[in-house]
């Protein structure tokens, strides 16, 4: 199952990461400025010592852990070992640290700088801080490492920032959650009620837009349903007139037989009237089914199957199709009209889409299975191209069948369809499970 991304979680993580990066970055920047400030202080002290210390050529002096020498050869040996070449740029502090990890305290630190006196004499000022001195300073003035403190402060700042961000998001997202719950609870009864106040103007505008859109869609649906109902009622009358007159003509033909052309025309009118009558019944049923509660009644499925096969037999005229019916008498409590519409449409679909082959209709209890098989399979059947025979289950299988599926869904009947190599199977169970 695909996990849908959460906008709230995405925003929270993004802001926390951004805040963390800024906090850590500024913490390290502060630590860097702190260390740079110490280096500048040491360099300033070295400059004052170089300017105010009088030296004899070839000698050096030690003052407060600083060494001042007039030549590079007079500097301490450890400085000469660590700095292979003497500093050439005046006033630039050179520093070497013996340090393992970035956040650990350095073991040894070496400083050296070149300054000149007012008379232009050079002075090499150096300072050595060994591990024992650093440990002594660390024990006297804890904490010493500013980087550790910077990291701890950054973590604390991120934690505080995350807590405040979470509180703000809770305050902001609560109305959004309320808007979502309100939108999910909308139905025909509550849709016309004024939307509640969601504290923020943007959310109130969005709620109004949602309500207006749903109201417009609901009104359009009601107009379509009313039109469908009215149109179906109005169409039934001319259909009844056509079918009754066709029956009258057939009885007259028994006394005075018509020629073959007239008889063929009469049969076409009869078939068209039957198809239109079935479609009208389906549309009328769908238009009123949500408003009228019809009680189920015992229905003999085998009787409906045989009657439907009888009425729709003309669809197999001129085709080499064998029909096999296996039905047993069984009574099922269903809405009779809905059951007849569904069975008629499924059988009509099977007859229409079988050009050469056989149709098998099996009924066992409340379950009906309709299988239509074409002997010569059409390779273009699922390609979307125009073919001689209509496309079967799954691809444009007729308005009647689509409407029947809506009826099936409304009554919670079990329905499935399957296609495989020219064979198409539809199964429906009229027992609610």
N, C-alpha and C positions, 0 to 999 in steps of 0.2 A: 504494500500500500504506500502510495506516494505521500510524503509528509509535506504539507503546505507550509511555506515560510510565513513567519509571523512578523508583521510590520512593527509591532511594539517591541518584540525581542531584537529585531534588526536595529531599530533606533537605539534601544538601550545599550546593546553591545557596541555599536558604533560610537556613541557618545562616551561610554566608559573607556574604550580604547583610545579615543582622542584625548580625553582628560588625563588618562594614565600617561600617554606619551608626553603631553605637555608638562605634567607634574614631574615625571622622571627627568625630562629634558631640562627643565628649569632648575631642578635640584642639582643635577650634575653641572649645570652652568654656574650655579651659586658656589658649588664646591671648587670649580675651576677658578672662579674669581677669587675665592678665599686663598687658594694656594698661590695664585698669581700675586695676590696682595702681599703674602708672606715673602715671596721671592723679591718683590719690589722693595719691601722693607729691608731685607738683608742687603740688597744692592745699594740702597741708600746709605746704610750703615757703612758698607765697604767704601763708598765714595768719600764719606767724611773721614774715615780712618786714613785713606790714601792721601787726602788733602792735608791732614793735620799731623801726620807722623813723619818725623825727621829720621832719615836713614843714612848710614855710611855705606858707600858702595861695597858690595860683597857681603853685606850683612842683612839679616831679616829680623823682624820683631813679632812677638806674639802678644795679642791684646784681646782679652775676653773671648777666647777660643777662635780668634781671627789671626791669620798670619799675613804680615805685610812684607813684601820683598821688592827690591829695586830691579832684580833681574830674574829671569825664569829659572836659572840654575840655583837660585837661593830659596826657591819655594820648597815646601816639604816633599820628600821623596814619594809619598803616597799620592800626592797631587800630580807629580810628573808621571807616575805610573798610570794613573787613570786618564789623564788628559795627555795624549801622545804629542800634541803640538801646543804651543802656547797660544792664548787668545790674541788675535790680531785686531779685532774691532773694539774700539774703546767704548766702555760703558755697557757692553753686552754681557749679561750674566750667563755663565755656562754651568750646567748642573747635570750630575749623573747620580742615578738611584739604583741601589740593589733591591729590587722588589719582585716578588714572585707573581702574585695575582694583583689585579687592578685595585681590589678593595682591601688588600693587606697593607699593614704598616711597613714602610721601607726598612731594610736592615741597616744600610749605610747610605749617607747622602754626602756628595762632594760638590763644593761650589768654588768657582774661580772667576775673577773678572780683572780686566785691565783698565786702570784709571791713570790719569796724568795730573801732576800737581800744577799749581799756577805757574811755576817756572818751566813746565813742559817735561819734567822728569816722569818716567813711567813707574807705575806701582802695580805689582801683581798681588791682589788681595784674595786670599783663599780661606775656606772654612771647611772643616771635616766634622760630620756628625756620625759617630759610629753606633753600632747596634746597642751597646751597653748604655750609651747616652740617651738613645731613643727610648729604651725600656725604662730608664730612670725618669725621663720626662713623662712617659705615658703613665707610670705609676703615681707620679706626683700630680699631674693634671689630666685626669680622665674626663671625657674621652678625647683622644688625640686625632684619630683619623676622621677627617671631615667627610670623606666619601661614604663611610658607614652611616654617619648621621644623615647625610643627604638621602641615602637609600631608604632609611627608616622613615624619614619625614615624607618622602615621596609615597611610600606605601600607606602611611597614615592619611595623607592628603587624598589618595585615590579611594581609600575606604570611606572617608567622610563624604567625598564627592559622589560616590556610588550610592550611599544611603540617601543623600539629599535628592539625587536624580531619581531614585526609586520612589521617593515620597512625591516628587513633582509629577512623575509619570502616573502614579496611582490617582492623583487628583485630576490629571488631564484625561486619562483613559477610562475612568469610571463613567463619565457621561457618554463616551463613545460606546462602551459596553451597553449602557442603557439604551442608546439609539439602536444598537443591533438587536437587543432583546425586544424592543418595541416593534421594530420592522418585522421580526419573525412572528410576532403575535398578531399581526394584522390579519383580519378576515373580513367577510362581508358585513358583519355586525359592527366591528370596531373601526372599519376603514373610514367611516364618515365622521368619527369623533375627532375633535381638535387634538393635534399632537401635543405631548407634554413639553415642559420647559427643560432643555438639556444644558442650561447654564451658559452656554457659549452661542454667540450669534451665528457662527458658521454652521454649527450642528443643527440649530433651529431651522436655518434656511435649507439645509440638506434634508431634514425631516419633512419639511413642507414640499420639497421637490419630490421626495419618495411618495408621499401621500397623493400629490397631484397626478403623478405618473400612474400609480396603481388605480386611482379613481378613474382616470381616463381609460385605462385598459379594461377595467371592470365594466364601465359604461358601454364600451365598444362590444364587449362580450355579451352583455345583456341585450344590446340591440341585435346582434347576430343571432342570439338564441330566440328572441321574439320573432325575428324575420323567418328563421328556420321553422319555427312552430307554425306561424301563420301560413307560410308558403306551403308547408307539407299538408296542412289542413285543406288549403284551397286546391291543391293539386289532386288530392284524393277523389274529389267529386268528378272532374273530367276523366280520371282514370277509370273510375267505376262505370261511368257512362260508356267509355270505349269498350271495356271488357263485357259489359252486359249486351251491347249491340253486336259485338263479335259472337257471343254465345247465341244470340237471336239469329244472326246470319248462318251460323253452323246448323241450327235446327231447320232453317229454311232450306239449306242445301240438302238436307236429308230427303226432303220432298221433291226438290228440283235441283239435282246435282249441278254444281258450277264446273266450268272448265278448269284445266290444270293451272293455268296462270292465275285465275281468280282465287283458286284454292290456296296457291302458294302465297299470294298477297295477303289473304286472310290469316294464314298461319304466322306470317311475319308481324302483322299487327297484333296478333294474340301474344306472341313472344315479347314484343316490345312493351306491351301493356303489362305483362307479368314482371318483366325486369324493372320497369318504372314503379310498379306497385311495391315490389320488394325494397327498392331503394328508398321510396317514400316512407315506408314503414320504419326503415332503419333510421332515417333522418328525424322522423317524428318521435321515435322512441328516445333518441339521444337528446332531443330538445326538451322533453318533458321528464326524462328519467330522474333528474336531480331534484325536481320539485314534487313529484308524485311518488309516494311510497306504495308499491304494489306488492301484495302478499304472495308468496310462492304457493304453488298448487301442484298436485301430483301430475306428472307428464310422462307419457309413454314415449321414450326416445326412439324405439324401433318404428313406431308409427310415423313419427315426424321424418325419420330418415327415408322410409319408403315413399312417403308423399313427396318429399323434396326431389328424390331421384326420378319419380314419375313426372313432376312438373318441369324438371330441367333436362329431360331426356333429349329435347330437340337440339341441345348444344353438342350432341355427339353425332348428329346427322351428317353423313358423308365422311365420317372418320372410322378408322379401323381400331376401335377401342372396346375392350371387354370390361364389363363392370361386374364386380363380385361383392355381394353384400352379406355380411355375417352379423346378424342382429338378433338379440334376444329380448323378449318382453320384460321390461323392468320399469318400475315407476320411480321417478326422481322428483323431489320437491324443488322446483325452480319457478322463476317467472316465465310463464309460457311464451309470451310474445318475444322476449329476449332470446330464449332458447331457440325458437323457430328461426329468428333472423340469423343467428350465428350459424346454425347447421346449414341453412339454405346458402349462405354466402360461402361457407367452406366447401360445400359440394359443388357449387357453381364455379368456384376457383379451380377445383381439380378438373372438372369437365372442360373448362375453357383452355387450360394449359396442357392438355393431353391431345396430341395430334395423332399419334399411333402408339398403342401400347395397352395399358390396362389401368383401371381404377379399382382399388380395394377399400371397402368401407367396413370397419370392424367396430362393433359396439358390445361392450361388456360392462354391465352395470351402468354406472354413471359416466364411464369413460368411452370416448369415441376416437378412433384413429382413422384418418383418411390418407391413403397413399395413392399418388398418381405417378406412373412411370412411363416415360417416353422411350420407345425402342430405339429410335434414331435420335441420339442426343445432339442438341444444337450447341456447337462450339462457341457461338457468339452470345449465348444466353445471358452471361453475366458481364459482357463487355460494354454494355450501355448502348450498343448499336441497335438500329431498328431491324427487327426480325419478323418473320411471318407470324409466329405464335407469340402471344403475350408472355412476359417474363413471370416466372413463378415466384414462390415464397422468397422474400428478402429483397426483391428489386422491382418496384412498381407493380405490385400484384393487385391493383384495383382499389377503387374507392370503397366498394362494399366490404372488402376484407379489412381495410384500415378502420372503417367504422365499427366493424365487428370486434376488433381488438379493443376498442374503447369500451364497448359494452362488456366484454370479458373482464377487463381491468376493473370496471365499476362494480361488478358482482363478485370479484375476488375468485373467479374460476381459474383453475390450473390450465395453462396453455403453453404449448411449445411447438416449434417448427424446425425442420431440419431438411437440408438438401444434400444430395450426394449422387453424382454421376447420372443425372437425368431423373432421379427418383426423389420425390418430394413428399415429406410426411408432415402432417399436422395432427396434433393430439390435444384434445380438450377433455377436462374432467369437470363435470357440472356439480360435483360435490365440494362444498366449501370445507377447507381443511385448515 
